[in-house]
Amino acid sequence: MPYVNVRILDDNVTAQQKSDVIAGITDVLVKVLGKNPDSTFVVIDEVPLENWGYKGKSVAELRKQPKA
């Protein structure tokens, strides 16, 4: 019973894109590992930009900075 947790930024990802990610990950587990899709779970957690840090700052802060 595979369980895959995907964390992405909450950044205007559409329902169709999420559906495609779930289908694609399930397909890889079926093709590569022979897993049963009926018992394969994929969960997508969308993390707010303020809660995702990089280089000591949140992604929200980094996106406000001028491009170098």
Order of alpha helices (4+ residues) and beta strands (2+ residues): beta-alpha-beta-beta-beta-alpha
